[in-house]
């Protein structure tokens, strides 16, 4: 059996991959989830636990969630919780579990599967990290500290980090002139990261990294926009009512709307807050359509359909990158609605996402003291690179002949060393 010197880990908001550096060379990635028939080398960043004795990871979570009819807790996009300074934990089977412990449980499973594959106990790892986890230096420091502690609890002892866009640049084999300035855009689900690198004959050293920049806005932010603007109105998010003798308008709180629109937070919502709102609203709302929307909201939480609904929203997001409109026709366990989403209106509602991403790109150019025309090539990687608006804006800015796309999910993990 070949000796494994260390693992390379790309822990993503949606997907996770793991490779290895062995005594004989690099292994870009290994199979981690044989239930993932599309790509067993990818384990989805999902956790489902129906009871305290059973925990599931990856695509198996989908089937088990249906088998147990939504009992227990389902977590997705939980990597984004690392940068939420105020988030201390959530109740799971009667016990409070912190974000570090939750992430560690997932990473421990990933390490266990890798160790089983190699029949070795590997404790060294180099882990990819976004340029920015959060929207401030403090939240970024908190996230990195939490991730390091989670890796330690997962069984790793020697832990290193590498910027994800830098790793992506290192792994991609591209044909360039002897010296070229390359912009790497790593557009994921939770973060959008950029690096500008002075490549020489397709390779580079640390001193050739001219700048890095990033923002905690990415693919999940489009889900947020879809949910908030087109789906939640079918659950009463825009209902306003007044109590007798009062001129004050009441409605669902902005905090709850934000939580229900966020993939990582939806499963953490306190059901009692929803119940309290519904009970109050039903006493004063008279419009039949609004009463049906309140019934939808009640059934959504009673039947634990939050994850299922988020899956449908994600599919709608993907379709809207290809088609001019999408109708979401949903009917399950008392939740019944139809929402027709026009791509133009969807793009308008999510323009702030593109603006923030391109602000981060401009920061990378500013730090490198380069103009658009001085960039020789743009490498686009990550799960959100297929967003047509992102690609259109990048091509218009730099010239479509300079843009190189990669659909290889091993870009980051293959460049960690």
Secondary structure, DSSP 8 states (H G I E B T S, - for coil): ---EEEEEEEE-SSEEEEEEEETTEEE------TT-SS-TT-EESEEEEEETTEEEETTHHHHHHHHTTT-SEEEESGGGGGG-TT---EEETTEEE-HHHHHHHHHHHHHHHHHHHHTS---EEEEEE-S-SSSSHHHHHHHHHHHHHHHHHTT--EEEEEEHHHHHHHH------SEEEEEEEEE-SS-EEEEEEEEETTB--GGGEEEEEEES-SHHHHHHHHIIIIIGGGGTTT--EE-TT---EE-S-HHHHHHHH-HHHHTT--HHHHHHHHHHHHHH---HHHHHHHHHHHHHHHTT-HHHHHHHHHHHHHHHTTSSEEEEEEEETTEEEEEEEEHHHHHHHTHHHHHHHHHHHHHHHHHHT--GGG--EEEEESTTTT-HHHHHHHHHHH-GGGEEE---TTTTGGG--
